Amino acid sequence: MRSFLFVPADSEKKLSKAASCGADAIILDLEDSVALSAKETARYSAAAYLKTASRKGPKLIVRINALDTPFWEKDLEAVIAARPDLIVVPKTLSGACVRKVGDRIDRIGGGKEIGIGCVATETAASLFTLGTYAGSHERLAFLTWGAEDLAAALGARDNKDEHGAYTGPYQLARTLTLLGAVAAGVQPVDGIWKDFRDEKGLEAEARIAMRDGFTGKMAIHPAQVAIINEVFTPSEADLAHARAVIAAFDQAGDVGVVALDGVMLDIPHLKQARALLARAGQ
């Protein structure tokens, strides 16, 4: 999944448009985008949408409320029977949160195919536990990070500097999420770009994320989806180079280093090439 679009679950208008925007996944949000007074309405709107939506389109995901609220168990009970593809858990503190939700899904009777994603950096304490997600639960599918809730938790005036770059605490959160996801063997997903009118900024940030190892990105507006999909889709040039790297190693036989176009390549380059082709389904 390259693009994950958040949609308030209590907005029928936005839900009706979401499936046609090209996102790989739609996240029906029961948390931050829904007022306290509308939690129950959003919960049952999400369940109704899941029951009637085509399963030939984007993956259908539900972000439940955080585990320190009185809402999350009711959220699960309302939507699990409608079989979402994944559940997103916000403000997780460690892999123990994944086990808690995973075990609850098991008790409700959720199928093994229902995965879990986590927004894993929204509190100060969570930054110390990104290594605990490995082996936490078989349902874990991805980790992503959030800068806005983290800034609120830290009492920060802003999370970016005068040039628009994330300051140190948020760069650390992003990096630890990438490392934690890869260590856990799940997909690393970059966080949101909040200014949906700034398409150049979004593209630049997405390309940096892709360069560093993220394989998808969150979106808060349908206009962001096409840009994210383009950035995280390997280009023909990238695929051709990956094939050339693999071919060079195949032709060289049992060796650890080969030369290609004047550049020395070793086994990590071969692994990167194979991973790129695997992402492209080749």
KOLNUMAR-582214 format. One record per residue (C-alpha): residue number from 0; residue in one letter; chain; x, y, z. Coordinates in pm, 1 decimal. Layout:
{NUM, A, A, {X, Y, Z}}
...
//
This chain:
{0, M, A, {0.0, 0.0, 0.0}}
{1, R, A, {144.6, 333.7, -106.3}}
{2, S, A, {-126.9, 584.7, -9.2}}
{3, F, A, {-344.9, 580.7, 302.0}}
{4, L, A, {-624.8, 841.1, 299.5}}
{5, F, A, {-786.2, 947.4, 626.2}}
{6, V, A, {-1162.2, 1008.3, 600.5}}
{7, P, A, {-1385.8, 1113.1, 893.0}}
{8, A, A, {-1621.3, 821.8, 943.6}}
{9, D, A, {-1910.9, 1052.5, 1032.0}}
{10, S, A, {-1894.9, 1239.6, 698.8}}
{11, E, A, {-2115.8, 1065.8, 443.3}}
{12, K, A, {-2011.8, 1316.3, 176.2}}
{13, K, A, {-1640.0, 1248.2, 219.1}}
{14, L, A, {-1690.7, 873.9, 245.6}}
{15, S, A, {-1883.6, 870.7, -81.4}}
{16, K, A, {-1593.1, 1031.4, -265.7}}
{17, A, A, {-1308.1, 841.7, -102.8}}
{18, A, A, {-1323.1, 516.4, -299.3}}
{19, S, A, {-1274.4, 689.5, -634.1}}
{20, C, A, {-971.3, 902.0, -546.5}}
{21, G, A, {-714.7, 632.0, -624.3}}
{22, A, A, {-587.6, 566.2, -272.3}}
{23, D, A, {-454.4, 219.3, -200.5}}
{24, A, A, {-621.0, 233.0, 141.2}}
{25, I, A, {-898.6, 435.9, 301.8}}
{26, I, A, {-879.0, 491.5, 676.2}}
{27, L, A, {-1224.8, 544.2, 825.9}}
{28, D, A, {-1135.8, 766.1, 1118.2}}
{29, L, A, {-1311.6, 736.9, 1452.0}}
{30, E, A, {-1051.0, 934.9, 1640.8}}
{31, D, A, {-911.2, 1286.5, 1590.1}}
{32, S, A, {-1140.0, 1401.3, 1307.2}}
{33, V, A, {-1457.7, 1307.2, 1496.8}}
{34, A, A, {-1608.4, 1521.7, 1774.7}}
{35, L, A, {-1685.1, 1359.7, 2110.1}}
{36, S, A, {-2055.4, 1404.2, 2049.0}}
{37, A, A, {-2032.1, 1213.6, 1720.3}}
{38, K, A, {-1830.4, 910.3, 1829.1}}
{39, E, A, {-2124.2, 670.2, 1828.1}}
{40, T, A, {-2254.8, 799.8, 1495.5}}
{41, A, A, {-1909.5, 761.8, 1338.4}}
{42, R, A, {-1872.7, 410.9, 1476.5}}
{43, Y, A, {-2190.5, 282.8, 1316.6}}
{44, S, A, {-2136.3, 479.6, 996.4}}
{45, A, A, {-1801.5, 304.8, 958.9}}
{46, A, A, {-1960.9, -36.2, 1013.1}}
{47, A, A, {-2233.9, 40.0, 759.0}}
{48, Y, A, {-1978.8, 158.3, 503.8}}
{49, L, A, {-1771.4, -156.6, 546.9}}
{50, K, A, {-2075.4, -376.8, 491.1}}
{51, T, A, {-2174.4, -211.5, 162.6}}
{52, A, A, {-1842.4, -99.4, 7.3}}
{53, S, A, {-1688.3, -292.6, -278.8}}
{54, R, A, {-1394.2, -507.5, -175.3}}
{55, K, A, {-1242.6, -477.6, -521.4}}
{56, G, A, {-1125.5, -123.0, -453.4}}
{57, P, A, {-892.5, 19.3, -187.8}}
{58, K, A, {-817.0, -157.2, 137.3}}
{59, L, A, {-1066.0, -55.1, 404.9}}
{60, I, A, {-913.2, 39.9, 737.9}}
{61, V, A, {-1062.5, 176.8, 1059.4}}
{62, R, A, {-871.1, 397.2, 1302.9}}
{63, I, A, {-1018.1, 334.4, 1644.7}}
{64, N, A, {-985.4, 565.0, 1943.8}}
{65, A, A, {-681.9, 544.2, 2169.4}}
{66, L, A, {-654.1, 274.1, 2434.1}}
{67, D, A, {-667.7, 527.0, 2718.8}}
{68, T, A, {-1020.9, 631.7, 2616.7}}
{69, P, A, {-1353.5, 461.3, 2694.8}}
{70, F, A, {-1428.3, 427.8, 2323.6}}
{71, W, A, {-1183.7, 178.6, 2172.3}}
{72, E, A, {-1352.1, -146.4, 2277.0}}
{73, K, A, {-1690.1, -27.1, 2152.5}}
{74, D, A, {-1519.6, 77.9, 1828.0}}
{75, L, A, {-1387.3, -274.3, 1777.1}}
{76, E, A, {-1715.5, -438.7, 1867.0}}
{77, A, A, {-1898.1, -222.8, 1612.4}}
{78, V, A, {-1665.8, -272.1, 1315.4}}
{79, I, A, {-1498.2, -613.3, 1345.8}}
{80, A, A, {-1808.8, -801.2, 1233.6}}
{81, A, A, {-1804.7, -592.1, 916.0}}
{82, R, A, {-1454.4, -723.0, 840.7}}
{83, P, A, {-1221.9, -425.7, 786.9}}
{84, D, A, {-889.7, -511.2, 628.2}}
{85, L, A, {-698.5, -347.9, 911.0}}
{86, I, A, {-743.4, -165.7, 1239.4}}
{87, V, A, {-524.3, 137.5, 1310.7}}
{88, V, A, {-444.0, 199.6, 1675.8}}
{89, P, A, {-341.7, 557.6, 1760.1}}
{90, K, A, {-106.8, 668.1, 2037.8}}
{91, T, A, {40.5, 325.1, 2099.1}}
{92, L, A, {301.8, 310.4, 2373.1}}
{93, S, A, {471.6, -17.9, 2282.1}}
{94, G, A, {420.0, -358.9, 2130.9}}
{95, A, A, {204.4, -443.6, 2433.2}}
{96, C, A, {-67.1, -222.8, 2283.9}}
{97, V, A, {-64.5, -434.0, 1968.8}}
{98, R, A, {-101.9, -750.6, 2174.3}}
{99, K, A, {-389.9, -596.1, 2367.2}}
{100, V, A, {-581.3, -502.9, 2053.5}}
{101, G, A, {-487.8, -821.4, 1869.4}}
{102, D, A, {-608.5, -1037.7, 2156.3}}
{103, R, A, {-930.4, -836.7, 2176.5}}
{104, I, A, {-994.4, -888.4, 1804.9}}
{105, D, A, {-938.1, -1261.3, 1856.8}}
{106, R, A, {-1193.6, -1271.4, 2139.1}}
{107, I, A, {-1450.6, -1079.7, 1934.1}}
{108, G, A, {-1408.1, -1332.9, 1658.8}}
{109, G, A, {-1220.4, -1131.0, 1401.1}}
{110, G, A, {-1072.9, -1327.2, 1114.7}}
{111, K, A, {-698.3, -1384.3, 1095.6}}
{112, E, A, {-688.6, -1164.1, 786.7}}
{113, I, A, {-760.0, -845.7, 985.8}}
{114, G, A, {-430.9, -665.6, 1037.1}}
{115, I, A, {-318.4, -392.3, 1275.6}}
{116, G, A, {-134.6, -68.7, 1205.7}}
{117, C, A, {-3.6, 169.2, 1470.8}}
{118, V, A, {57.8, 541.4, 1497.6}}
{119, A, A, {354.8, 479.3, 1720.1}}
{120, T, A, {508.8, 816.0, 1817.2}}
{121, E, A, {234.8, 1036.9, 1957.5}}
{122, T, A, {359.8, 1050.5, 2316.7}}
{123, A, A, {700.6, 1115.1, 2468.3}}
{124, A, A, {715.1, 769.5, 2626.0}}
{125, S, A, {647.3, 596.7, 2294.6}}
{126, L, A, {982.6, 703.5, 2149.4}}
{127, F, A, {1165.6, 477.5, 2393.5}}
{128, T, A, {982.8, 159.1, 2286.6}}
{129, L, A, {995.4, 141.6, 1905.8}}
{130, G, A, {1202.1, -175.4, 1935.4}}
{131, T, A, {921.7, -363.5, 2114.8}}
{132, Y, A, {693.5, -410.9, 1815.0}}
{133, A, A, {894.2, -701.0, 1672.8}}
{134, G, A, {706.1, -1020.4, 1755.4}}
{135, S, A, {429.5, -831.5, 1935.2}}
{136, H, A, {143.2, -990.6, 1740.1}}
{137, E, A, {98.5, -1172.4, 1410.2}}
{138, R, A, {-161.3, -914.6, 1303.5}}
{139, L, A, {87.8, -624.5, 1298.3}}
{140, A, A, {110.9, -492.4, 940.8}}
{141, F, A, {260.5, -142.0, 955.8}}
{142, L, A, {393.2, 137.1, 1173.6}}
{143, T, A, {353.0, 505.5, 1103.9}}
{144, W, A, {434.9, 817.3, 1300.0}}
{145, G, A, {258.6, 1138.4, 1400.4}}
{146, A, A, {416.0, 1478.2, 1457.9}}
{147, E, A, {109.2, 1679.0, 1559.0}}
{148, D, A, {3.9, 1483.6, 1868.1}}
{149, L, A, {367.9, 1450.6, 1968.0}}
{150, A, A, {409.9, 1828.5, 1951.3}}
{151, A, A, {103.5, 1869.6, 2172.5}}
{152, A, A, {238.0, 1612.9, 2417.6}}
{153, L, A, {572.0, 1794.2, 2436.2}}
{154, G, A, {413.5, 2137.5, 2475.1}}
{155, A, A, {595.0, 2256.2, 2164.4}}
{156, R, A, {511.0, 2582.5, 1992.2}}
{157, D, A, {581.8, 2421.4, 1655.6}}
{158, N, A, {738.7, 2106.5, 1514.3}}
{159, K, A, {913.1, 2267.7, 1216.6}}
{160, D, A, {1185.9, 2527.9, 1184.8}}
{161, E, A, {1187.2, 2848.2, 980.7}}
{162, H, A, {1275.5, 2650.4, 666.6}}
{163, G, A, {983.1, 2409.0, 704.2}}
{164, A, A, {1196.0, 2113.8, 818.2}}
{165, Y, A, {1102.8, 1904.1, 1119.5}}
{166, T, A, {1307.2, 1989.1, 1427.0}}
{167, G, A, {1510.0, 1733.1, 1620.0}}
{168, P, A, {1242.7, 1556.7, 1829.3}}
{169, Y, A, {1026.1, 1489.9, 1523.6}}
{170, Q, A, {1311.9, 1378.9, 1301.7}}
{171, L, A, {1399.4, 1134.9, 1579.4}}
{172, A, A, {1040.1, 1007.4, 1595.2}}
{173, R, A, {1034.1, 955.6, 1219.5}}
{174, T, A, {1366.6, 771.9, 1217.5}}
{175, L, A, {1275.8, 546.9, 1507.8}}
{176, T, A, {947.4, 455.1, 1336.9}}
{177, L, A, {1133.2, 352.2, 1022.4}}
{178, L, A, {1380.3, 145.8, 1223.1}}
{179, G, A, {1110.6, -7.0, 1443.1}}
{180, A, A, {898.2, -109.5, 1145.7}}
{181, V, A, {1185.5, -268.0, 957.1}}
{182, A, A, {1302.9, -445.9, 1272.5}}
{183, A, A, {950.7, -583.1, 1316.5}}
{184, G, A, {932.4, -693.4, 953.2}}
{185, V, A, {631.5, -471.9, 875.3}}
{186, Q, A, {568.1, -182.3, 638.7}}
{187, P, A, {713.3, 157.6, 735.8}}
{188, V, A, {463.5, 431.1, 644.3}}
{189, D, A, {551.2, 800.3, 653.8}}
{190, G, A, {320.1, 1043.7, 833.3}}
{191, I, A, {97.9, 1317.4, 693.7}}
{192, W, A, {183.6, 1638.4, 510.1}}
{193, K, A, {-66.0, 1872.3, 671.5}}
{194, D, A, {-71.6, 2157.9, 414.8}}
{195, F, A, {-277.5, 1986.1, 145.2}}
{196, R, A, {-247.7, 2288.6, -85.4}}
{197, D, A, {132.3, 2265.3, -94.0}}
{198, E, A, {179.8, 1991.0, -351.1}}
{199, K, A, {549.3, 2064.3, -407.8}}
{200, G, A, {616.6, 2033.8, -37.0}}
{201, L, A, {429.7, 1705.3, -21.9}}
{202, E, A, {622.0, 1563.1, -315.3}}
{203, A, A, {956.1, 1669.5, -170.3}}
{204, E, A, {878.2, 1513.7, 167.6}}
{205, A, A, {747.3, 1194.2, 5.0}}
{206, R, A, {1064.2, 1158.5, -202.7}}
{207, I, A, {1279.7, 1199.2, 107.0}}
{208, A, A, {1071.3, 932.8, 282.7}}
{209, M, A, {1099.0, 695.5, -13.3}}
{210, R, A, {1474.7, 756.5, -32.0}}
{211, D, A, {1517.6, 669.5, 335.4}}
{212, G, A, {1317.6, 345.4, 319.4}}
{213, F, A, {951.3, 425.4, 380.0}}
{214, T, A, {722.9, 249.2, 133.9}}
{215, G, A, {401.9, 451.4, 173.9}}
{216, K, A, {260.9, 772.3, 316.9}}
{217, M, A, {-49.8, 897.0, 494.4}}
{218, A, A, {-281.3, 1149.2, 323.3}}
{219, I, A, {-539.3, 1387.0, 467.3}}
{220, H, A, {-691.3, 1506.2, 136.0}}
{221, P, A, {-777.7, 1328.5, -189.8}}
{222, A, A, {-558.0, 1575.1, -381.8}}
{223, Q, A, {-252.5, 1425.8, -211.4}}
{224, V, A, {-315.1, 1070.0, -325.6}}
{225, A, A, {-190.4, 1090.0, -684.1}}
{226, I, A, {136.9, 1250.8, -576.0}}
{227, I, A, {199.2, 988.1, -310.6}}
{228, N, A, {119.3, 704.9, -551.1}}
{229, E, A, {357.2, 842.8, -811.9}}
{230, V, A, {645.1, 886.1, -569.1}}
{231, F, A, {612.4, 540.8, -413.7}}
{232, T, A, {568.4, 357.7, -744.1}}
{233, P, A, {909.0, 241.2, -871.5}}
{234, S, A, {991.2, 404.7, -1204.5}}
{235, E, A, {1079.3, 202.4, -1512.8}}
{236, A, A, {1436.9, 327.4, -1478.7}}
{237, D, A, {1449.8, 203.2, -1119.1}}
{238, L, A, {1313.1, -135.8, -1220.8}}
{239, A, A, {1552.2, -164.7, -1514.1}}
{240, H, A, {1848.2, -87.9, -1288.1}}
{241, A, A, {1730.9, -346.1, -1033.1}}
{242, R, A, {1705.6, -609.9, -1305.8}}
{243, A, A, {2053.6, -517.7, -1426.9}}
{244, V, A, {2196.6, -555.2, -1076.2}}
{245, I, A, {2040.6, -900.4, -1037.3}}
{246, A, A, {2156.1, -1004.8, -1382.7}}
{247, A, A, {2511.7, -893.2, -1306.6}}
{248, F, A, {2523.8, -1110.0, -995.3}}
{249, D, A, {2365.1, -1403.2, -1177.9}}
{250, Q, A, {2623.4, -1385.0, -1454.9}}
{251, A, A, {2913.1, -1352.4, -1211.8}}
{252, G, A, {2819.4, -1666.1, -1019.6}}
{253, D, A, {2894.3, -1716.0, -650.2}}
{254, V, A, {3059.9, -1381.8, -575.2}}
{255, G, A, {3014.4, -1105.5, -322.1}}
{256, V, A, {3100.2, -809.0, -543.6}}
{257, V, A, {3030.8, -718.8, -906.6}}
{258, A, A, {3092.8, -416.0, -1126.5}}
{259, L, A, {2805.3, -248.3, -1313.0}}
{260, D, A, {2849.2, 65.3, -1521.8}}
{261, G, A, {3173.9, 145.2, -1343.8}}
{262, V, A, {3027.2, 106.3, -993.7}}
{263, M, A, {3117.4, -168.5, -748.1}}
{264, L, A, {2811.0, -339.7, -600.2}}
{265, D, A, {2795.0, -587.2, -313.7}}
{266, I, A, {2531.9, -810.8, -155.5}}
{267, P, A, {2330.2, -527.9, 10.1}}
{268, H, A, {2276.2, -380.1, -337.6}}
{269, L, A, {2151.0, -717.7, -459.1}}
{270, K, A, {1905.9, -735.1, -166.7}}
{271, Q, A, {1781.8, -383.2, -244.4}}
{272, A, A, {1726.0, -474.9, -608.3}}
{273, R, A, {1529.1, -787.2, -521.1}}
{274, A, A, {1319.1, -597.0, -266.9}}
{275, L, A, {1235.5, -326.8, -521.9}}
{276, L, A, {1117.8, -581.7, -777.2}}
{277, A, A, {916.3, -761.8, -509.3}}
{278, R, A, {738.6, -435.8, -420.7}}
{279, A, A, {655.3, -391.3, -787.7}}
{280, G, A, {517.8, -744.7, -805.3}}
{281, Q, A, {796.0, -867.4, -1032.7}}
//
